[in-house]
Amino acid sequence: MAHIHIIEEAEAQGTLRDVYRQIRSKRGPISNMLKISSVNPDALKAHLELFLVAMHGPSPLTRTEREMIAVVVSSASRCQYCTHHHGEALRRLHVEADVIEALKRDFVDARLDPKHLALLSYAQKLATMPWKVAAEDIEELKRVGYDERAIHDAALVASYFAFAIRLGDGLGVEMERDRQRKAEA
């Protein structure tokens, strides 16, 4: 149970009802991670926009790279909700199940190339110890082939998940019931 009241679609009025309708028409079911901001529809809209830019906007990073960052940051932050959701996204992107499980446990064991190891090392460090990120970390990303836009976007994705996880954990977001049943099966 969330720590604050979530306004469900059937209860929504005014701006919130409009926001829910927009989300449902574009994305389908509304996640609990978004619904947690139902008491502040402007924050909900901003949250969704940031998510869409970070995860689906134009970027030199592939969708798979962004989802891998999401899983590694979520796992490092011990967020079962995001680890599950973005692990499922990787599955839909045809990433092998054993690789996904390794990303959830310890990405170093995921049989990744040096480029992706550097990317995920940076993302995990930024999400868990941002005060330790140094110019050398950026230089390593450049050395393995990422340009400055890709590095920016990696930082954006890692930072977005750090934000979303703190919002969700701080307000008690729970897995959607239908997804929880599937995860337990």
C-alpha positions in Angstrom: 0.0 0.0 0.0 1.4 3.4 -0.9 2.1 5.8 1.9 -0.1 8.5 0.3 -3.4 8.3 -1.4 -3.3 7.4 -5.1 -6.1 8.8 -7.1 -7.2 6.1 -9.4 -8.5 6.7 -12.9 -12.1 6.2 -11.9 -11.8 8.9 -9.2 -9.8 11.4 -11.3 -11.2 14.8 -12.2 -10.1 17.9 -14.0 -6.5 18.1 -15.0 -5.6 14.7 -13.6 -8.4 13.0 -15.6 -7.0 14.7 -18.7 -3.5 13.6 -18.0 -4.6 10.0 -17.3 -6.5 10.0 -20.6 -3.4 11.2 -22.5 -1.2 8.6 -20.9 -3.7 5.8 -21.5 -4.2 6.7 -25.1 -0.4 6.9 -25.8 1.0 4.2 -23.5 -1.8 1.9 -22.3 -2.1 1.1 -18.6 -0.8 3.8 -16.1 2.0 2.5 -13.9 1.9 3.0 -10.2 5.2 4.9 -10.5 3.2 7.6 -12.3 0.1 7.3 -10.3 2.0 8.1 -7.1 2.1 11.7 -8.4 -1.7 11.8 -8.9 -2.0 14.3 -6.1 0.1 16.7 -8.2 -0.9 16.4 -11.9 1.8 18.9 -13.0 4.5 16.8 -11.4 3.0 13.7 -13.0 3.2 15.3 -16.4 6.8 16.5 -15.8 7.8 13.1 -14.6 6.3 11.4 -17.6 8.0 13.9 -20.0 11.4 13.3 -18.4 10.9 9.5 -18.6 10.0 9.8 -22.3 12.9 12.0 -23.2 15.4 9.9 -21.2 14.2 6.5 -22.4 12.5 7.0 -25.8 13.8 10.3 -27.1 16.4 10.6 -29.9 19.9 9.5 -28.5 23.1 7.9 -29.7 22.4 5.3 -27.0 20.2 2.4 -28.1 17.0 1.5 -26.4 18.8 -1.6 -25.1 21.6 0.4 -23.6 19.2 2.7 -21.8 17.2 -0.3 -20.5 20.5 -1.9 -19.3 21.3 1.3 -17.4 17.8 1.3 -15.9 18.2 -2.3 -14.7 21.7 -1.8 -13.2 20.8 1.5 -11.5 17.5 0.0 -10.2 19.3 -3.2 -8.9 22.0 -1.1 -7.2 19.3 0.9 -5.6 17.5 -2.2 -4.5 14.3 -1.2 -6.3 12.4 -4.4 -7.2 9.7 -2.4 -9.0 12.1 -0.8 -11.6 14.4 -3.8 -11.8 11.4 -6.0 -12.7 9.8 -3.5 -15.2 13.0 -2.7 -17.0 14.2 -6.3 -17.0 10.9 -7.1 -18.8 11.7 -4.3 -21.3 15.0 -6.0 -22.0 13.3 -9.3 -22.5 11.0 -7.7 -25.0 14.1 -6.3 -26.7 15.3 -9.9 -27.1 18.1 -9.8 -24.5 18.9 -13.3 -23.3 17.4 -14.2 -19.9 20.7 -15.1 -18.4 22.2 -11.7 -19.4 19.2 -9.9 -17.8 19.6 -11.9 -14.6 23.3 -11.1 -14.5 22.5 -7.4 -15.0 20.2 -7.6 -12.0 22.8 -9.4 -9.8 26.1 -8.0 -11.0 26.5 -6.6 -14.5 30.2 -7.6 -14.5 29.0 -11.2 -14.9 26.8 -10.4 -17.8 29.3 -11.3 -20.6 29.3 -7.7 -22.0 31.8 -6.1 -24.2 34.2 -3.5 -22.8 32.1 -0.7 -24.1 29.0 -1.7 -22.3 31.0 -2.6 -19.1 32.3 1.0 -19.1 28.8 2.4 -19.7 27.3 0.4 -16.8 30.2 1.0 -14.5 29.7 4.8 -15.0 25.9 4.6 -14.5 26.2 2.6 -11.4 28.8 4.9 -9.9 26.7 8.0 -10.8 23.6 6.5 -9.2 25.3 5.2 -6.0 28.3 7.4 -5.4 28.0 10.5 -7.5 30.6 12.4 -5.5 33.2 9.9 -6.8 32.5 10.5 -10.5 35.6 12.1 -12.0 36.9 13.2 -15.3 38.6 9.9 -15.7 35.2 8.2 -15.8 34.2 10.4 -18.7 37.5 9.8 -20.4 37.0 6.1 -20.2 33.6 6.4 -21.8 35.2 8.4 -24.6 38.0 5.9 -25.0 35.6 3.0 -25.6 33.6 5.0 -28.2 30.9 7.1 -26.6 30.6 10.7 -27.7 29.6 13.6 -25.4 25.9 13.4 -26.3 25.9 9.6 -25.4 27.7 10.3 -22.1 25.1 13.1 -21.3 22.3 10.7 -22.1 23.8 7.9 -20.0 24.0 10.4 -17.1 20.4 11.5 -17.8 19.1 7.9 -17.7 21.0 7.0 -14.5 19.9 10.2 -12.8 16.3 9.8 -13.9 16.2 6.3 -12.3 17.9 7.6 -9.1 15.1 10.3 -8.9 12.2 7.9 -9.8 13.4 5.3 -7.3 13.7 7.8 -4.5 10.2 9.2 -5.3 8.7 5.7 -5.5 10.5 4.3 -2.4 9.8 7.5 -0.4 6.1 7.3 -1.1 5.7 3.5 -1.0 5.0 2.6 -4.7 4.1 -1.0 -5.0 4.2 -3.3 -8.1 0.9 -3.5 -10.0 -1.1 -6.5 -8.9 -1.2 -8.2 -12.3 2.6 -7.8 -12.7 3.2 -9.0 -9.2 1.3 -12.2 -10.0 3.4 -12.7 -13.2 6.6 -12.1 -11.3 5.7 -14.7 -8.7 4.7 -17.3 -11.3 
